[in-house]
């Protein structure tokens, strides 16, 4: 056994070295495969993905370059009962986050109650004062949320972060399943895997429910920054799966606080925009005036209640990594419940004691920017050199409030096909949570895997891969 | 349908059709160049024809000077710097398809994407035999794309815009092809009835897959009048101007948008002229003059289609009455 097996929870094994129940059937199947089968199927999968054009552009590389996110063909397996517990915790968390967003743009009860400081909320750069008093259908702000979970032991899961702006990756969840079913039909015949294929229908239902109150048959569109965006494939995929138009900012215009799109039949009013464009670029009249991706007057139409934006404007204040700290408190405050999922212990470097502790322990900590995402600009202490740590320390000292620190988590591992064969690699899980009149999610989500040995960074922008995630019916 | 989506569908189809047509033109030029030189005239003379047909002679001359077989072929087939090379057309078709991804079927997208991926695996240096295979491959991919399109897409206006692009491009190409051959052929009076004449008209027919049809219909020697009749007026020839305009007019009637009146009118006019036209009258007017006029008309038809459907930028000048009432109720 290598040293990882003792240090990290390996989802394949019991502590006594036996195969865990849910993997037994799969493992038996895999051990009977002839040599090279997995490698051959893996190459086949890559060809399928390339043909389908499921590509990802990485920022900073030459424009138009397209890369595949590596797909690992060994599935990650959860039992139905494991998943049911997670599902309750995820729904609880998203409900509290939406309640928080409604509150901070209305009565601000949570601030009045002293649970969270005014400075933490109103002083946050992502707080949008323009949203104060704006009433959204169902009081939902984050219609599509990605809650990143990591596992450290059989029964211990942590929420790593909440993604409430424009979480991406759901198309990989769907295409991974599609590909697995094509490559290994026999596995699906012998395993009762809960389906994920109905996600687009659930998304469409959610978007319908999010339409302005007086609209009975809303026109829904997906809004993309354009075909050079890193997640363009996903935008087109979702629009086509839902049977709605995929628009860019240039296709829309606003007249008398209503939004229209240019069609071959002239202007047609739009009621719900599933936008995959960041707040900053939505409306040059309100946010960045240099944005060519947005629509002048869009926010005015939104505030007037004539169009719904999903996700809503101003959700960033709640998925900020310094706000993250308070989510368990939000659950208690708004729902009167005990949080079912734990936060990772977090040091906020805006606090003097926390900063002192963090600076003294950088080689063992993970440090992140509070508004960062995608694994950019973070420090993973244990895998960084002295010089890197020193350089990062200087960045922290310039603006400590811009950082949080967390212990380096012992992310669980799953069997993964790498060059040397099947070996344990660290994983996380991003379930996609849909909030309209109800909260819905499909079983499982997107499992991301760090492909290099020992690496704990699973982000696709940092060379991570993905896996199909199975929830087995009990 | 979203105006920009219609635009991308239209151009996706045009670019694929254009790639096919360039492959046809080059294929024929290659076959002709294999004839003994004294039958055919100088190399430069021969290789200007494909450049002229596709309208990229000046771009070529700037880069390479005098027309040479290998340079012309490479420029028109594989050169990314030439915006109307086969390479560029297939690249643009994929860009259009990617942008209109949500409006086409997965199968259509896979064909276009796989074509692009295969194209990029091809060697940049080819000999005559490889080029012949390459031209066949381009035609095959285009046929495959049309087949997959008809076999998978719903018959709604998305398909109509695809057809519009395909047949306008095809009409344009057939007209250009006829025009250039006309130039070369009829200025050489001494060649009329010679073997060179036979080969040239023959290769023109072959380039539009009409050689066998000609034999079947006329069962006689190849004459300019009949070739022109076949490729202009006969509506049973899939690449004739008449057949193309049948499809264009039908597509415009299917789309039937409120702003498309002028496009429908001019397509109807073009179609009617082909429907009732006589080849003798066309030769009286002069084939070159006739074709120049036709190309002008299809160009302005494209502009009409663009204005009516593909580049809509409407703004309300006055408030529609019903919305006005709603707004008042809300505020």
Interface residues (C-beta under 8 A of the other chain):
Chain A: X50 X51 X52 X53 X222 X227 X232 X233 X236 X237 X239 X240 X244 X245 X246 X247 X248 X250 X251 X253 X255 X256 X257 X258 X261 X262 X263 X264 X265 X266 X267 X304 X305
Chain B: X1 X2 X3 X4 X5 X6 X95 X98 X99 X101 X102 X103 X106 X109 X110 X113 X114 X117 X157 X255 X257 X258 X259 X308 X309 X310 X312 X313 X314 X315 X316 X319 X323 X327 X330
